[in-house]
Amino acid sequence: MVKTSQSEVHAYIHIFRELTEKKGWNKNQVFTQQECRKIRPIEETLVLKKPENIVEIDNKNYYVIEGKNEKIKLNQAIREAQDYAKKINEGNKVDCLFITGIAGNDEENFIARSQYLKNGNWETITENGIEITSLLSKKQIETIQQTKEPHIKDVEITEEEFMKSAEMINETLQRNAIPKEIRGRFIATILLAMSDGQDINTSENTLVLIETINAKVRLILKRHGKEEFAKYVRIDEPLTEDNHTKYKKAIVDTHQELLGLNIRSAMNSGKDVLGKFYEVFLKYGNSMKDLGIVLTPRHITRFASEILDINANDLILDPACGTGGFLVGAFDQVKRKSTPKELDKFRLNGIYGIEEQDSIVALAIVNMIFRGDGKNNMIQGNCFKKWLEAKQIEGTLFAKYETEEPPFRTRPITKVLMNPPFSKENDEDKEYMFIDHALDQMQDDGLLFCVLPRGVMVKQKKFANWRKESLLKKNTLLAVIDFPKDVFYPVGAETCGIIVKKGKPHSKEQKVLWAKVEKDGFVKVKGKRLPSEKTPNQLKEITPLVTQFIKNQNTEIKNIKEFQKVEPIDLDDETIELLPEVYLDEKKPTEKELLSSIDKTLRDTISFMFAGNKVEYFKKNVITKEFFTKPKNKNSKVTWKEVPITDIFEEPNTGAYHKSKALDEGETPLISCSTINNGAEGYFEIPEENIYSNAITIASDGSPLTSFYHYYPFTAKDNVLIAIPKQKYKFTTNLFFATQLNRLKWRFSYGRKCYKNKVPKIKIFLPYKNKELDEDYIENLFKTSETWNLLENIFKWKQWA
């Protein structure tokens, strides 16, 4: 028996922490037994006896919490809470319509039950048809107040509450020596053991507790026809007796946190809570590489299901399903717009997933079991050795897995949602092989959505051959959408989503929707990527537009420069690059944007002038008597034109040097793809034939298209393009060329390099007057910059002008 005084103290701490840290209540709203006297209507009605806590909802409504020191006393806690509420209500000054009875202690955990007073009767509060197991959150109470119903539907766990619980569980597992590579399995096992709604007796000793949990899991898996996965969804016994106490502590604390999240009701809400838990818990708590999991963010899986307009008649496949995020997204999409009968048909016959790793597909199965899917068609195996064949029983269409491809088969799948493993250089299975195999399981006119590294859509050789001879020759590309650079943070992967229609070759006239999403409503905070209302959500913004375009490619789409555009593929382009950066239009810069870019260019130029010891060279070769004199036509009106840089520069060459190690030290800067010091990697002895001057360098690698103007002698590496002007231009004009090139860096990335063959398509905005480049206008732009004054003052101070 636990001492009452000790456990009551623990209960006070537990209740206060839950309410203020997770449930959204302000500390000033939560009153302890002694503090209740501060609330005059409560003091007058309850006199001496007080509950554990009272929460002030507002100045007219209160919420009573009564605690007991053992789980078996839960009903007593509820009765006493009801009595307190009755006395408060009889005072007729304030209302108390909410109560919670909570019972337990640190050793055996706490359980809670909450009730709402409706028409004079106390009714147990449920969420998504399941009794909640935690204290009431501010959001839950507000929902019940609005509906006047104790039965809540689809109230999501707040991101703040979820993150805190996920972090606390991860800290608990780490502190109690649970290896990071089994944490996903550990939490999935506890979750599945909780899924039947029966309490877990956490007061048992460690080995008995582990066996109890494992036995419950085996029984649940057997009930769902998935008993073979019991060896993957289980908690292993500690290797040493020293770890028994730690393992039990990990189980008890994890179980408590999940109870506090109302995990059963949350997972029954149609939201991918378990998937989100994997995403947050595994992503930030462990090494993704060690776990072998790269999770598709849940808002991406939801986006995919919405734009493909998944319905109850679809047969959905994910050939590399991982923890099942895409399939859960599809299930939830159908649930939102189907009758119970339609949903049941889809649940049994509409969802198909293959995952090679047994332990990972086990997590996916746990995910689907929480959705009541007793006959889910998720299997373990190599997707390339699985084929799906259409079958029909009593008018119901479904798919059957075959281990050998039937000679004649009807392909069943209507829609594919997938994020295949991102391949490495030497991997045999490339991403496009997963796409081809998935398309081979589909009906004609079926739709495929796939997350891909951007490189797959621009790399040459076998990748370009696949795009031309397989993807476009046999199917229609409907849309390509770039995702934010850090969408998979902390995993560094630049990705896009493609939408393909199966079976109809891509024609020259076929319209394609190109979109570049840079903001998806998330921001990085303390090493985590969290949703924020303060940042735009372009993904949400384009969802209805993409959905409509997939259905009808004649849908009118506004051309928003650098963001979205509809345009056919240039099938004559040998590179056959299929990314938005290739097709989107560039925005004409505003004068404010120009001045900001110019200011940066000038600062970089001045910085290198000193770092590279080019001051004397600048004075002798650049400065003239008119250098600091402003042109007369300062207010001239200009016309901006997009000009191919091939009109300005000779055909670019690449530098002559691959590495600098073999070079002797000297005075000529070697320009690399570095973004600092004008790209200079070092200073070397260079033969005359490899030295250039008065030219612009363009980085092909690193941060592609990073450009610098070099008014001094230089040489370059072989991953740098050297662009020599076709005629003599002013110093400021050359700097402006480099400035405008740098404004186009959004078109290139780690996946899409700026190689020589891309140059003919590069255009920059330039000011023209009377059909001539207006160099005076450009010079005035530079000379109105604050940094130009700095340049001028440097030479005045040194009395060099």
N, C-alpha and C positions, 0 to 999 in steps of 0.2 A: 504494500500500500504506500502510495506517495504521500508525503506530508502535505497537509492542506495548505499551510502557510507558504511553503515553497512553491507549490504548483500554482497557487493564486497569483504569486508574483510573476511567474512565467506567463500565465494567462494575460495579465495586464500588459506585459511587454509585447506578447504576440499580437494581441488585439490592437494596441496603439500603433505598432509598426505596420500591420496589414492595412489599417484604415488610412493612415497618413502617407505611407510610402507607395501604396499600390492602388488603393481604392478611390483616390481622388479627393479625400477630405482634407480640409485645412486643419492644422493643429489646433487652431482656436475654436473649431467646431466640435472637437472631441473632449468630453468631460469625464474624469474618473469619478469614483464613488465620492471622494471628499469634495471634489470640485462641483458636484451637482448642486450643492447648496447655493452656488452663484446664480442658478436659474430659479428665479422666484416662484413661478407656477409649479415647478417640480418640487421645490423645497416645501411648499405649502401642502401639496397632495401626498407626498411620500414620507414626510416628516423625518424619522430617523433612518429607516431602511432604504438603501439605495442599490441599484444594479451595478454591475461591474463598470459599465460605461453608458453614457448617453451621448448621442450625436445630435447636434442642432442642425436640422435640415434648413430651416429658416426660422424666423421668430414666432411662427405659429405651428410648426411641425417638428416632431422629435422622433428619434429612433433609439430603441432600448436594446442593450446587449447584456445578457446575463451569462456568467461563466461558472463552470464546475470543474473539479480537479481530476475527474476520471470520465472516460468515454461512456461508461454505463450509466452515467448520470445526465445524459443529454436530454432525455424527456423531462427530468426535473428542472433543468435549466430553462427549457421552453415554457413549462408551466409557470415558473416564477417570473419570467419575462412578461408573460401574458398578464399576470397579476399586477405587475408594476404599470404596464400600459393601461390596464383597466382603471386603476386609481388616478392616473394622470388624466385620462379622458373624462372621468367623473368630475374633475375639477372645472370642466367647461371653459377653461381659459386657453388651453393649447391642445393639439391633437397628437396622439401617438398611434400611428397606423402600421408601424414597422417594428418587428422584433427579430432578434437572433438569439438562439441558445447555442452556446459553444462549450464543449467539454473535452478534457484531455490534459496532457502535460507534455513536457519535452521528451520524455522517454517513450510514450506510446502515441504521440501526435495529438492533434486537435481535430475534432469533427464539428461541423456546424449545420444548423438548419434554421432557415429564415421563414417568417410568415408575414402576411399582410391582412389587415382587418377590413373585410369587405362585407357590407350589409350586416354588421354585427357578428360575423363569423371569421375565425382565424383560418386562412387558407395558406398552405405551404407554397412558397414561391418556387416556380420552375423556370428553366431557361431552355428553349427548344425541346420542351417536353420532358426534361430531366431535372430532378431536384438539384438546386445549387448546393455546393459544398463549402462555400466560403462566406465571409462577412459580405454585407451588401455594399456595392460601390455607389458613388454619387450618381453615375450614369444609370445604373439599374433602378435606383429609387426614382430618379427623374422620369424614366420611361414608365414606371408603374403609376406615378402620379398623373401622367398625361393620359394613359389608357384606362386607369382605374381597374386594371386587371393584373393579378399576380403571376400570370403566365407570359413570360417574355419570349420574343422570337428574334433571332438573328442580331443579338447585341454582341458586337465584336469586342474581344479583349483589346484594351487600348495598347498602342505600341509601347508606351512608357511602362505599363504594368507588365506586359509580356517581356520586355527587355530586362527589367529588373529581376524577374523570376528566372529567366534564362541565364543571366549572369550569376545569380545566386546558386542555381543548380550546378553550373559549371565550376564555380569556386568550391562548392561542396564536394563534387566528384574529384577535383584536383587535390583538395585538402585530404581527402580520404583514400588516396592512392588508387583511384579507378583509372586504368591506363586510357589514354586519349583515343587509341584506336578501337576501343570497345564501348566508348561512351554512347554512341548512337544506338547500339544494340541494347545497352543497359537501360536507357530511358524508354526505348520502344517496348522493352519487356515489362517495365512497370506500368506503362500506359495501357498495354494490352491486358494486363492483369486487372486493371481498374475498369476496363470497358464494360464488365457485366454489372457494375453498380454495387457489387458486394464489398463491404469493408475489408481491408487487409489488416489482420491482427499484427501490428508492428511491435507488440510487446514480446513476441516469441524470440528465442535465441537465434543467432545468426543463421545457422545451417537449416533450422526448421523454417525460418522466414523465407530463405532462398528457395527451399524445396516447395513451400506453399505457393510462392509466386510462380515458379516454373510449372508446377502441376496445373495451376489455373490457366496458364498460357497454353499448355499442351491441350487441355480440354477445349479451350476456345478455338484453337487452330483446327482441331479435329472436327468440331462442330461446323466449321466453314470449309471442310475438305482440304485443308492445307497442313495436315499434321507433319508432313515431311520437313516443314520449315522450323519445327520446334527446336532443332539443334542449332539454329541460327538466332532464334528469338528466345534467349534464356540468359540468366545470370549465373556465371560460373562460381563455384565455391572458391573462397580465398586460398591461395597457395600455402599460406602459413597461418598458424593460430594467432599470431600477432596482428594480422589484418582483419580478424573477425569483428572486432569492435568498430574499426573504420568502415568496413563494408556495411555493417548494419546502420551506422550513422548516415552513410551515403543514401541507403535505401529509404530510411525514415525521413530524412530531410527532403529528398526529392519527392517522395510521396506527399509530404505536407505542402510543398510548393505547388504541386499539380492540383491538389485539392483546393488550394487558395485561388487557382486560376479557373475553377469550375471546368476542368479540362474536358469532362465527358459532355457537358452541355455545349461547350464551345466547339468541340469537334463534331457535334451533331448539327451545327448551325449552317452547314454548307460552306463554311470557310475552311481553307486548308491550314488549320492550326498546326497540325503535326508537321506538315511541310514547312511552315514558317518556323516551327521550332527547330527542325533540322537546319534550315537556312541560317537562323541566328545562332543557335547553340553550337553547331558544328563549325560554322564559318568563322566565327570570332573566337571560339573557345579552343580550337585545335588547328593543327596543320592540315589543310585540305589535301596536300600531297600525300601525307601519311595515311589519311583516311580513304584516299582513292575516290573521293566524291567531289564533283563540281556541280553545285546546285544551281538550277535555273531560278532566278529570283521570282517570287510568287506573283509580282505584278506583271512580269513578262508572260507567265503561263496564263494569267487571267486575260491579258491583252490578246494573246493568240486565240483563245477560246471565243472571245467576243467577236473578233474580226472575221473568223471563219463561220460565225453564227451556228455553232454546234446545236443540233436538235436531237430529239428522242429517236429519230429514224436513222441517225448516222451510226456507222460502225467506225470507231476511232482506234488508231494504232499509234503507239510510240515504240519503235524498235530498239530504243536504248533508254528505257524509262526511268532508270535511277530509283529515286524514292517515290516516283509516281506523281510529281508535281503537275505535269501537263494533263495527265488523265484525271486527276482530282479537279483541275480547272475545268475540264470538259464536263465532268459530272456535275459540278456546281452550276455551270452555264445551263445545262439541261434542267436541273432542279428548279431554277428560277422561273422557267417558262413552260413547265409540263405538269400534267395531272399526275397524281400518285401512280396510276396504272401505267402511264407512258414512262415515268421515271423508273418503275420497276422493270419494265421491258429493257430499257437502256442499261440499267445496272447489271442485268443478267447477260445481255447479249451484245452490248454496244461498246465495251471497253476491252482493249487488248494491249498488253505491254510485255516486252521482253527485256530482260536484264541479265548480263553475263555473270555478274558477281552474286553468289547466293545470299551473302549477308546483306547486300543492298536491296535486292528484290524482296527480302523478308521485311525490310522497313516499309517498302511500298505496299506490301500485303497488309501490314498493320494499319497503314494509312487508309486503305480501302475498307477494311473490316469495320472501322469506326463509322463508315458510311453505310453499314448494313449490307455490304456486298458479300454474300455467302458463296457466290459462284463466280468470283472474279477471275478473269482470264489473264492474269499476270503470271508469267512463267520464267523460270531460270533457263538460260541457254544462250547460245551464239545466234544472233538474229540472222546471220548469213546462212545458217543451216536450218532455218525455219521458214516454212511457206504457209500462207493462209489460203484456205479454200472455202468458198461460199457453200453453206448448207442451209436447209430449210426444213422446219418441222411445223406442221399445222399452220402454215402461212407465216411463220416467224423466221426471219432471216438471221443467221448468225455465222460466225467464222470458226473454222476448225484448223488447228495447227497440224502441219504435216512435216515429218523429218526428211522427206525426200520430195522434190518438186514433182507433182503429178504431171503427166504428159499433156493432159487437157484439163484445165481447171477454170472455174469462174472466179474472178478476183472479187473479194467482198468489200474491201475497205473503202469508205467514202471520204474520210479525212484523216490526215496524218499531222500530229503535233510532235516535234522532236527537237532535241539538242544533242547531237551525236558527240561522242568523245572527241575533244580537240586533238588532232594528231600531231606528232612530232616528226622531225625531218626523216627519221629512219623507220617510222611506223608503216606497216604494210596497208593497214586499213585506213584510208583517207576518208574525210568527212563526206565527200561526194559519193563514196561507195554506199554509205548508209542511205543517202537520198535515193540513189538508183534502186536499191533493194526495196525501200519503202514504196516507191512508185510502182514497183513490180507487183505489189500486193493490192493495188488500188483499181477501182473501177475507172473507166474513162470519164473525164470531167470531174473527177475527185480533186480535192484541194489539199495541198501540202504546205504546212508552215514549218520552217526550220531555222534555228539559231545557228549561225556560222561565224567563224573568224572571218574578218573582212578579206583576209588574204586569199581565201578560197575563190572569191569573186574577181580577183585581179591578177593572181599569180599566172605565170606563163607556162609553156610546155604542156605537161599532161593536164594541168588544171584548166588552161585555156582550151585544150582539145576537148575536155569533158563539157565545158560550157557550150562549145559550139556544136559538137557532134552528138552529145547525149541530151543535155538539159534543153537546149533550144531546138534541136532537130526533131525531138520527139514530144516536147511539151511546150506549154506557154508560160512565160514568166510574167506574172501580173504586177508584182510590187517588190521593191527592195527598201528596207527601212534601217538606217543606221541607228544603233543604240548608243547611249552615252558611254564615253570612254571607260568610266569606272563602274559600269553596271554590275560587273562581277567582282568588284572590290571585296577583299584584298587580292584576289587573283587578277593579274594583269592580262586582260584579253580585250582587244578591240573587235566588237561583234556587230553583226547585222541580222535582220530577220528577212527571209525571202518567202514569197507566196507563189506557188506554182500550181497551174491547172494541168492535170494529167491527160496525155493522149493526143493533143492537137499541136502540130508543129508551130513554132513561133514565126509569125509573118513579119515582113518589113513594116507593115502599117500598124501592127499591134501596139496599142498604147500601154505604157508601163508607168506606174506611180513610183516616184522617187521621193524619199523623205529622209531628212537628217535630223534626228532627235538628239538634242544636246542636254535637255533638262527633262527629268521624269518625276519631279516632285520629291526627290531625295537629296540629302546633303550629307557630307562626311562630318561626323562629330566624334572626336576622341577615338579615332581608329575604327569607327562604325559608320555604316551608311544607313541613315534614318529618314523617314518621311518628314517633310516640313511644308507647312502651308505657305511659307514665305518664299518658296522657290516655285517657278512655273512647272507645270506638268504637260509638256508637249505631247507625250504619249497618249494621255487621256484626251487631249484636244483633237488628235487626228483619228481616234478610234472610230467614231461614226463615219468619217470621211472614207477611211480605208475599207470599212465594212461595206459601204455602198458601192465603192469602186470595184471591189471584188465581184459583186453581183452584176454590175453594169459598167463596163469600161468607157462608156460614153458619158458617164457622170461628169458634170462640169467641175473642174478642180481649179481653184485659184492658184496662180503661179506666185508663190512667196519666195523671193530670192534667198538663196542659201538655206532654205528650209524645205520646200515642197514644190514638185513640178510633175506634170504628166508629159512624157515624150517617148516616142518609139526608140528602140535600140538601134544604134548604128551598126548594122550587121556587116558592113563593109570594113569596119575597123578590125584590123588583124589582131589587135590585143584583146578584143571583145571583153573589155573591163565593164563589170556590171555593178557599179556602186553609185549612190547618189552624188558623190563628189564629182563624178565625171559629167553628169547631166544637169545639175542645178546651176542656176544663173547666179552671177556675183552681184551683190548690192553696190550701187554707186555710192562712194563714200561721201559723207557730209563734210563740210569744212572743219567742223569740230573734230571729227574722226581723223581727217587728214592731218590736222595740226598735231594731234596726239601721236600719230604714227611718225610724222616728221621729227617731232621732238625726240622720240626714242632713237631714230636713225642718227640724228646729230649727236646725241649723247654718246652712242656707241662709237661714232667716228672720232669725237674728241678724246674719248677714253683711250682708244687704240693709238691715237696720234702721240700720246705720251708713253703708253705701255710699249708701243712698237718703235719708239724713238724716231717718229716721222715728222717732228715739228719743223726741223730745218727743211726737209724735203717739201713739206706743205708750203712753207714760206717762199721758197724759190720757184716752185713749179705750179702752184695753184693760185696764190695771191697776186692780184694785179691792182692797179690804181683804182679800178672800178669795183673791186671785189666787195667792198662794204657800202657801196652806193646803191640805194634802192631804185629800181626801174621806175620810169615815169607813169606807165599805164597801170597803176596799182589797182584801179577799180574796173578794169576791163572785163567785159562779159565773155565767158568762154562756153564752148560746147564740149561736153564730155563724150568721148568715144571709147568703146572697147576695142583695143588694138592688139592683134597677134604679136607676140614678142619677136616672131620671125621677121616682122616688118622693121624692127629696130636693130636687131642683132644679126651678125653672121651666124651660120649654123654652128652651134656650140660644139666644142671639143671637150674631152675629159682630160684631167691632169695626167702626168706621166708616172706618178709614184704611188706604189701600193703601200709601202711601209717606209718609215723614216729612219729605221735603225741603221741601215747601210750608208746613210748620208753623213758627210762631214759637216761639222758646225760651220756656220757662215753668217751672212747678213740678210739673205733672202727669206722672207716668211713663206712657210709651206702651209697652204690653206687646206683645211680638212672640213669635215661636216660639223665641227664644233659650233655652238651658238654664241660663244664668247670670244673676245679679242679678235673680232673680224674673221674668226675661223682659224686663226694662226695656231698651228700645233707646235711650231718651233722655228728656228732660223738656221739655214743650211747653205752650204756651198753648192750652187746650181749652175750648170752650163747655160750659156746664152740662149741656145735654141729652145730651152724649156722655161724661159722667163717671159712673163706677160706684164702689161701695165695698162692703166686706163680701161679696165674691164670689170665685169660683174661676175662673181662666182655664185653658183646655185648648188646647194647640197642635194645629192641624190639619196643619201642614206641618213641615218640618225634622225634628225628633225627635218624631213624633206622640204625643199624649196627655201630653206633659210638662205638669204641672199645678202651679199655685201659688195659695196663698190670699193675697188682698190685703185686709187690714183697713183700708186707707187709700184715699183717692180715686185712681182710675187711669182710663185709657182703653186701647183695644186696636186692633190692626190687623185687617184683614178676613180674615186666615187664622188667627184666634184665636177660640175659642168662649168666651162669658162665661156662666157658670152661677151663677145667683142662688138661694140656699137658699129653700125654701118657708116656713121658719119661722126664728126666731132660735135659733142654737146657740152653745155656748161657743166661745171662741177655740180651745181645744185640739181640739174636735170638728171644726171647719172645717179645721184643719191636718191632722187625721186623714183627712178626706175626700180632701184633696190627696195625702196619703201613699199611700192605698189606690189612687187612680187611677194614680199613678206606678208602682205595682207591676204594673199591667196593660200597661205599654208594650210587652211582648213580643208583644202582639196586633197591633201596628201597625209599619209600617216605611216606608221611602222609597217602596216600591211600593204600600203600603196606607195611605192617609192617614186621619186621624180626622175626616172631615167630619160635618156636622150630622146627616145621615141615618143615621149609625152610632150615634148617642147612645142611641136606644131599646134597643139590644142590650147596652149596657155595664152590667155589674153589679160591685159591690164587696162584699167581706166586711165585715160590721159586727157588733158585739156587742150582744145584746139580753138584757133581763131583764124578766120579766113582760110580754112583748110590747111593751116600750118600749125605744128605743135607750138603752143604758147609757152616758150621758155621763160619769158618775163613773168608771167603769172606764177609759174612754179617757183621762180626765184623769190618773188614777193612772199609766197607762202612760207618759205624757209626763213626769210628775213623778218617776218613778224613773230617768229618763234622766240620764246624766252631764251632757249639754249643758243640761238644765233647771237644774242647779245653777249652771252658768255664767251663764245668764240671770238667775237669782235674785241671784247675787253682783254682777253688773254694776250692778243697781239698788240694792243695799245699799251698794256702794262709793260710788256717786254720791249716796247718801242721798236717793234718789228714792222709795223705797217708803214 
